[in-house]
Amino acid sequence: MTLKLDRLPDRESVKITFTADADLKAALADYAEIYRRTYGQKEGVAELIPFMLDAFMNADPGFRRARKELGGARPSSPAPKPQED
């Protein structure tokens, strides 16, 4: 069986929280189970979601074009402001 999502790389744990309806929650749980069967490695839904979102956004040519117009990748948090004396 082939999944759109490749086997996840080694990484540090990241916690993510969001609200999903019951159907999406069930689909995500099913995906995690299919992932386990495919790769023989259990990954939780919270570990899979960032890679799913990354794959989705990278596969969206409209998003890539619009993001390039914005100036590329944006930092996940604002850069610290220099301190004034």
C-alpha positions in Angstrom: 0.0 0.0 0.0 1.3 3.5 -0.8 0.4 6.6 1.2 0.8 10.2 0.1 2.7 10.7 3.3 6.2 9.1 3.4 7.5 7.6 6.6 8.2 10.4 9.1 11.8 11.4 9.8 13.3 11.3 13.3 12.3 14.5 15.1 11.6 16.1 18.4 8.1 15.9 19.7 5.7 18.8 19.0 2.4 19.2 20.7 -0.5 20.6 18.6 -4.1 21.3 19.5 -7.0 22.0 17.3 -10.8 21.3 17.1 -12.1 18.8 14.6 -15.5 17.3 14.0 -16.1 13.6 14.7 -15.8 12.5 11.1 -12.4 14.2 10.7 -11.2 12.7 14.0 -12.2 9.2 12.9 -10.5 9.7 9.5 -7.3 10.9 11.2 -7.4 7.9 13.5 -7.9 5.6 10.5 -4.9 7.3 8.7 -2.7 6.7 11.8 -3.7 3.0 11.8 -3.0 2.7 8.1 0.3 4.4 8.6 1.2 1.9 11.4 0.3 -1.0 9.1 2.2 0.5 6.2 5.5 1.4 8.0 5.3 -0.8 11.1 5.7 2.2 13.3 3.0 3.7 15.4 2.7 7.5 15.2 0.0 9.5 16.9 -2.3 11.8 15.1 -0.6 14.8 16.6 2.7 13.7 15.2 1.2 13.1 11.7 -0.8 16.3 11.3 2.2 18.7 10.8 3.6 16.5 8.0 0.1 16.1 6.5 -0.3 19.9 6.4 3.2 20.4 5.0 2.5 17.9 2.2 -0.9 19.5 1.5 0.6 23.0 1.3 3.5 21.9 -0.8 1.2 20.2 -3.3 -0.9 23.4 -3.7 0.6 25.5 -6.6 -1.7 28.4 -5.8 -0.4 28.5 -2.2 3.2 28.2 -3.4 2.8 31.1 -5.8 1.0 33.3 -3.3 3.6 32.5 -0.6 6.4 33.4 -3.0 4.7 36.8 -3.6 4.7 37.3 0.2 8.4 36.9 0.2 8.8 33.2 1.0 8.7 31.4 4.3 7.7 33.5 7.3 9.1 32.8 10.7 6.8 31.0 13.1 7.3 33.6 15.7 8.2 37.3 15.4 11.8 38.1 15.6 12.8 39.7 18.9 12.9 43.5 18.8 16.3 45.1 19.7 16.4 46.5 23.2 16.6 50.3 23.5 18.8 51.8 26.1 
